[in-house]
Amino acid sequence: MIELPKQVLEVTEKLGEYGYTAYIYGECVRLLIKGQTLLDFDVVVSAEMSRIRSIFEGYTVNEDNLDKNQLLIRVLGVAVTVKSNKDIPAELKNCAFTFDSVAYNPEKGFIDPFSGMKHIEENLIKFIDTDNINPHDILPALGWYSEGEYEMHETAKEAILNRCDTVRTIPPELLREDFERILMGKKAGTVLGEYETVITAAIPELNMLKFDEALSAHTFKSINNSSPILVLRYALFFHKFGKPDCYSKDADEIAHYHGFIERSRIYTERIMTRLGCDKADIKEACYIIENHTEIVNAEFNEVADLFEAYPADLLKLLFLFNCAIFRADGNENEAARYKKMSSLIN
């Protein structure tokens, strides 16, 4: 049983007064089962749209999606989208994921044609139709996986990897929110490595790091070992992008990457702008990339002097950046030193 807010009950009960059984369905069912508080709900009912409109005459109603057989009703701060569909199981089939394909009515109980309740309980990401997944559902799935609450079903993983190229069709500004969810997850580095082909489809410049597999592997490992701060993780993600452009060898066959930091900064600014990132975040990520090597040999007794050269909030990020880099290198002593220096800055 799910406890519905009184505003949602008002909508379902009013439809019931006219002989219609209304079900909440989709993501809101999963989130309610997970104990989350919501302000947006989806309801499906067999009534014709014209009938629904007449039943809710006098309510605050938004009719922008009438062409999709949807009506948005606002009740005391809660938004309830009512969808007209006589075939409720068919409506549930339109959901991308099994755990979002459950419908619920307080009197009738659950409709669960795709084992959604089981997958909610198991915290399992699985597509209803693995042969026809929407590109727009791929990054959200990786976002859930990265956040750590959900695991990826093998059929979902296979479907995503088989359809990774379709992510290229999504406009960059629509990618940003989902990419940032991936980047900020507790398993971010793992997801970036496991689904590198998907991320490369979203950010094609990542493909350059393949000239040396160690570059991307180290990058993803550093993100996994970093504090969950968005600009910090953006900086870690982009800070080696300039290396392929600046690669050269001397007479002794020793590799050099002269100028790669500035080149990485240029890529960072260009790509984050393309994704529609906040200008302040772009500036801070670029600052971290430009300056992280300047404090590599900093000691505890120099922190006070560094305050004169760097803003305190950015100095803390520089310390945390180097902490993540050294952890990725397996140098826990240096990582701990930078972590401790970052703790000196409130």
C-alpha positions in Angstrom: 0.0 0.0 0.0 1.2 3.5 -0.8 0.1 6.6 1.2 -0.9 9.3 -1.3 -0.9 13.0 -0.6 -4.4 14.4 -0.1 -4.1 16.5 -3.2 -3.6 13.4 -5.4 -6.4 11.6 -3.6 -8.6 14.6 -4.3 -8.0 14.1 -8.1 -8.4 10.3 -8.1 -11.4 10.4 -5.8 -13.1 13.0 -7.9 -12.6 10.9 -11.0 -14.0 8.0 -9.0 -17.2 9.9 -8.2 -17.9 9.9 -11.9 -17.3 6.1 -12.2 -13.6 6.2 -13.4 -10.8 4.3 -11.7 -7.7 6.5 -11.8 -4.2 5.1 -11.2 -1.0 6.9 -10.3 1.8 5.5 -12.4 5.3 5.8 -13.6 8.3 7.2 -11.7 6.1 8.7 -8.9 5.1 5.1 -7.8 8.7 4.1 -7.5 9.7 7.2 -5.6 6.8 6.9 -3.2 7.7 3.3 -2.5 11.3 4.5 -1.9 9.8 6.9 0.7 10.5 10.2 -1.2 8.3 13.3 -0.9 6.9 14.4 -4.3 5.2 17.5 -5.7 4.6 16.0 -9.2 2.4 13.0 -10.0 1.2 11.2 -13.1 -2.3 9.7 -13.2 -3.8 7.6 -16.0 -7.6 7.1 -16.3 -9.9 5.6 -19.0 -12.1 8.7 -19.2 -12.1 10.7 -22.5 -10.1 14.0 -22.3 -13.2 16.1 -22.8 -14.8 14.4 -19.8 -11.7 14.9 -17.7 -11.8 18.6 -18.5 -15.4 19.0 -17.5 -14.9 17.0 -14.3 -12.2 19.5 -13.2 -13.9 22.6 -14.2 -13.1 25.3 -11.6 -9.6 23.8 -10.9 -6.3 25.4 -11.9 -5.7 23.5 -15.2 -2.9 23.7 -17.8 -4.0 22.5 -21.2 -0.6 22.8 -23.0 -0.3 19.0 -23.6 -3.8 18.3 -24.8 -2.3 17.0 -28.0 -0.8 14.2 -25.9 -4.1 13.5 -24.1 -2.7 15.1 -20.9 -4.1 17.7 -18.6 -2.1 19.3 -15.8 -4.2 20.0 -12.6 -2.7 21.9 -9.7 -4.1 21.3 -6.2 -2.6 23.2 -3.3 1.0 23.2 -4.6 0.9 19.7 -6.1 0.9 19.1 -9.9 -1.1 16.1 -11.1 -0.8 15.3 -14.8 -3.9 13.3 -15.9 -3.5 11.1 -19.0 -6.4 9.7 -20.9 -5.9 6.1 -22.0 -8.5 3.3 -22.0 -5.8 0.7 -22.1 -3.8 1.2 -18.9 -1.4 -1.8 -19.4 -0.6 -0.4 -22.9 0.2 3.0 -21.3 2.5 1.3 -18.8 4.3 -0.4 -21.8 5.2 3.2 -23.0 7.4 3.6 -19.9 11.1 3.1 -20.6 12.0 1.1 -17.5 10.3 -1.8 -15.7 10.6 -0.1 -12.3 8.6 2.8 -13.7 5.9 0.6 -15.2 3.7 0.1 -12.1 0.3 1.7 -11.6 -1.5 2.0 -8.3 -5.0 2.8 -7.1 -5.8 2.9 -3.3 -8.9 0.6 -3.8 -7.8 -1.6 -6.7 -4.2 -2.0 -5.8 -1.3 -2.4 -8.2 -1.1 -3.1 -11.9 2.4 -4.6 -12.6 2.7 -6.2 -16.1 6.5 -6.0 -16.3 7.7 -7.1 -12.8 8.3 -3.5 -11.9 7.7 -4.1 -8.1 10.3 -6.8 -8.1 12.8 -4.6 -9.8 12.1 -1.7 -7.4 12.7 -4.0 -4.5 15.9 -5.3 -6.2 17.1 -1.8 -7.2 17.5 -3.1 -10.7 17.6 -1.0 -13.9 16.0 -2.9 -16.8 14.4 -1.7 -20.0 10.9 -2.9 -21.0 11.9 -3.0 -24.7 15.7 -3.5 -25.1 15.4 -3.5 -28.9 13.9 0.0 -29.1 15.4 2.1 -26.3 15.1 5.8 -26.6 18.5 7.6 -26.7 17.2 10.1 -24.1 16.8 7.2 -21.6 20.5 6.0 -21.8 22.2 8.7 -19.8 19.5 8.8 -17.1 20.0 5.0 -16.6 23.7 5.6 -16.2 23.0 8.4 -13.8 21.0 6.0 -11.5 23.8 3.5 -11.8 26.4 6.1 -10.9 24.6 7.3 -7.9 24.9 3.8 -6.4 21.4 2.9 -5.4 20.6 0.9 -8.5 22.4 -1.9 -10.4 22.3 -2.4 -14.1 20.6 -5.5 -15.5 22.8 -7.4 -18.0 20.2 -6.9 -20.8 20.1 -3.2 -20.1 23.9 -2.9 -20.2 24.0 -4.8 -23.5 21.3 -2.6 -25.0 23.0 0.6 -23.9 26.4 -0.5 -25.3 24.7 -1.6 -28.6 22.9 1.7 -28.9 25.6 4.0 -27.6 26.0 5.9 -30.9 22.4 7.1 -30.7 23.4 9.4 -27.9 25.0 11.6 -30.6 21.5 12.7 -31.7 20.8 14.4 -28.4 21.5 18.2 -28.4 24.5 19.0 -26.1 22.5 21.3 -23.9 20.1 18.4 -23.1 23.0 16.1 -22.1 24.4 18.3 -19.4 22.0 17.5 -16.5 22.3 13.7 -17.0 26.0 13.9 -17.6 26.5 15.8 -14.3 24.4 13.2 -12.5 26.8 10.6 -13.8 29.8 12.8 -12.9 28.6 13.4 -9.3 27.7 9.8 -8.5 29.7 7.8 -6.0 30.5 5.3 -8.8 31.2 8.0 -11.4 34.7 6.7 -12.4 33.5 3.2 -12.7 30.5 4.2 -14.9 32.7 6.4 -17.1 35.1 3.5 -17.6 32.5 0.8 -18.1 30.5 2.9 -20.5 33.3 5.0 -22.1 31.8 4.5 -25.6 28.5 6.1 -24.4 30.3 9.1 -22.9 32.4 9.4 -26.0 29.3 9.6 -28.1 28.1 12.4 -25.8 31.5 14.2 -25.7 33.4 13.1 -28.8 36.6 14.8 -27.7 37.0 12.0 -25.1 38.0 9.8 -28.0 41.4 11.5 -28.2 42.5 10.0 -25.0 42.5 6.6 -26.6 45.9 7.2 -28.1 47.1 6.1 -24.6 44.6 4.0 -22.6 46.3 4.9 -19.4 45.1 8.5 -19.8 41.4 7.7 -19.6 41.9 5.0 -17.0 43.8 7.4 -14.7 41.2 10.2 -15.3 38.3 8.0 -14.3 40.1 6.6 -11.3 40.9 10.1 -10.1 37.2 11.0 -10.3 36.3 7.9 -8.3 38.8 9.1 -5.6 37.7 12.8 -5.5 35.3 14.8 -3.3 31.8 15.1 -4.9 32.2 18.7 -6.0 31.0 19.4 -9.5 33.7 21.9 -10.7 36.4 19.6 -9.2 35.1 16.6 -11.1 34.7 18.6 -14.3 38.4 19.7 -13.9 39.5 16.1 -13.3 37.5 14.9 -16.3 39.0 17.4 -18.7 42.5 18.0 -17.4 44.3 15.6 -19.7 42.3 16.3 -22.9 45.1 18.5 -24.3 47.8 15.8 -24.0 47.2 14.1 -27.4 47.5 17.5 -29.2 50.8 18.2 -27.5 52.5 14.9 -27.7 56.1 14.7 -29.0 59.3 12.7 -28.5 62.8 14.0 -28.1 66.0 12.4 -29.5 66.0 9.9 -26.6 62.5 8.8 -27.4 61.2 10.4 -24.2 57.6 11.6 -24.5 56.8 15.3 -23.8 53.5 17.2 -23.6 54.6 20.8 -23.7 51.6 23.2 -23.4 49.0 20.5 -22.7 47.6 22.3 -19.6 46.7 25.3 -21.6 45.3 23.1 -24.4 43.2 21.2 -21.8 41.9 24.5 -20.5 40.8 25.4 -24.0 39.0 22.1 -24.4 37.4 22.5 -21.0 36.0 26.0 -21.8 34.8 24.9 -25.2 33.0 21.7 -24.2 31.5 23.1 -21.0 30.2 26.1 -22.9 28.7 23.7 -25.5 27.0 21.8 -22.8 25.5 25.0 -21.4 27.3 24.9 -18.1 27.2 27.8 -15.7 29.8 30.4 -16.6 31.1 30.5 -13.0 31.6 26.7 -13.0 33.5 26.9 -16.4 35.7 29.6 -15.0 36.5 27.6 -11.8 37.1 24.3 -13.6 39.5 26.1 -16.0 41.3 27.8 -13.0 41.9 24.4 -11.3 43.3 23.0 -14.5 45.6 26.0 -15.1 46.9 26.1 -11.5 47.0 22.6 -10.0 50.7 22.1 -10.8 51.7 25.3 -9.1 51.1 23.8 -5.7 52.4 20.3 -6.2 55.2 20.8 -3.7 53.3 22.9 -1.2 54.0 22.2 2.5 51.8 22.7 5.6 53.9 25.8 6.6 53.2 27.4 3.3 49.4 27.3 3.3 49.1 30.7 4.9 51.4 32.2 2.2 49.3 30.5 -0.5 46.2 32.4 0.7 47.9 35.6 -0.7 48.3 34.0 -4.1 45.0 32.1 -4.4 41.4 32.7 -3.3 40.7 30.4 -0.3 37.8 28.5 -2.0 39.8 27.8 -5.1 43.0 26.9 -3.1 40.9 24.2 -1.3 39.8 22.9 -4.7 43.4 22.8 -5.9 44.4 20.7 -2.8 41.5 18.4 -3.4 42.3 18.1 -7.1 45.9 16.9 -6.2 44.6 14.7 -3.5 42.5 12.8 -6.1 45.4 12.6 -8.6 47.7 11.1 -6.0 45.1 8.6 -4.9 44.7 7.6 -8.5 48.4 7.1 -8.6 48.3 4.9 -5.5 50.3 7.5 -3.5 48.3 7.6 -0.3 50.9 9.5 1.7 50.7 12.5 -0.7 47.0 12.2 -1.1 46.6 12.3 2.7 48.9 15.4 2.8 46.8 17.3 0.4 43.5 16.2 2.0 44.8 17.5 5.4 45.9 20.8 3.8 42.4 21.2 2.3 41.0 20.7 5.8 42.8 23.8 7.0 40.6 25.9 4.8 37.0 26.3 6.0 
